[in-house]
């Protein structure tokens, strides 16, 4: 028996899972990732602690489940896109890593829009500019942390940093870097014109050589073998942007389906052979299948908001359920099911980390009364997150030339039956979920399987390693209910649009 190891470094949780060549998940381990918030709008993590967490996780996976490491034939890594992980000229992290939920550079992005820079960028990268993209963060560091900026040796994305620590070789996997406004999407190469538009031409020499998802980008070093328990010399594949990994894990390898990933970010995407170039969608990037582009609508407005809710509102319940061997998520699902869809719950805007409607919008409950219980508020969060996904979905569907057959769902929401049904009802489309615990890690395992010659390409790996559960169909009785609720959600967003900048002034005055 031989296995493929997938590592998934998400925004809130780091996961490791081992798969057979048929996609069977042999075992998995996970650990919560500490998020540092030194200021409002800042999201960071300690890069050394992040590396140590990956090492401990792999070591625990091998020892706890009694895995012979010689049976692990390949390793691959995925991780959150955007954000910034810098390696310094002094051969250590240049500063804390910056996570994709960071919003410190929002004012720069607004300035670029007003100055017409974004329009010029769009012609090269087919992307709008996000405050959490590395180009915006690098420009911010150039002004606010010039010593850090001068010390940059390598500019990494999340998973490329981990692969660098595993192999000692700096490489830039193309799905991630093409989603970072570094690449000209038409030439598929770095473009100095983009760096000049962002005012950061100095980082050109710090961009690692490009590689592909299924390319072997090095092997496990002696040092990382000691730290992880892996065998030195084990091949390490390029890996993928986590949204690509989840897409192939749910067998989105043609244009029929939309993939939704409901994790820290609300990811909504489909693939096509030409990018959407009129600015109607937030992003295009290069997909892990070379003939396709990934068309994406996204924002950090998904299940990360729910994680905040249970961590902030119910810490005692989290502790007590853990002691009893129960699951906080099972209890939350029960609470949501206790409130019928037709009952009014406060409108929740899932903008705790950032927004898809205004750069300064904040998380909000609107319409609360003394009638509402904690069950209502939990259901509000479930509904608000679903509505945010629909907001993105509508933009995607407007760019398609053919109807969508359905949605393939991944992320934490996919593990909840009540939430998956809510997504089907809100989107008014069938929902399919892969029969796997860790979709991102499975996508990584597919890349490792192709890189090591187990399969000829990713479609062949997906055909052999992906198993889908029966589709969840929309409940016709709930469609008009959610139509009304979604319309109210949109009205609340419009009604609050004039207050966000004034609120931001007060927030910044208090820093």
GIHU-V514664 format. One record per helix or strand. SS is the DSSP state (H for helix, E for strand). FROM is the first residue (numbers start at 1). LEN is the number of residues. If there is no record, write none. Layout:
SS&FROM&LEN  SS&FROM&LEN
This chain:
E&3&7  E&13&7  E&25&8  E&36&1  E&44&2  H&47&18  H&69&3  E&72&8  E&84&5  E&93&1  E&97&2  H&106&9  H&117&9  H&134&11  H&146&5  E&152&5  H&158&10  E&171&3  H&174&4  E&183&2  E&189&2  H&192&6  H&201&6  E&207&1  E&209&3  E&216&4  H&222&7  E&235&3  E&240&2  H&242&8  E&257&6  E&266&7  E&283&4  E&293&7  H&304&10  H&315&9  H&328&10  E&347&3  E&364&3  H&374&24  E&406&6  H&412&4  H&417&11  E&431&4  H&439&13  H&458&8  E&468&1  E&472&1  H&476&21  H&500&10
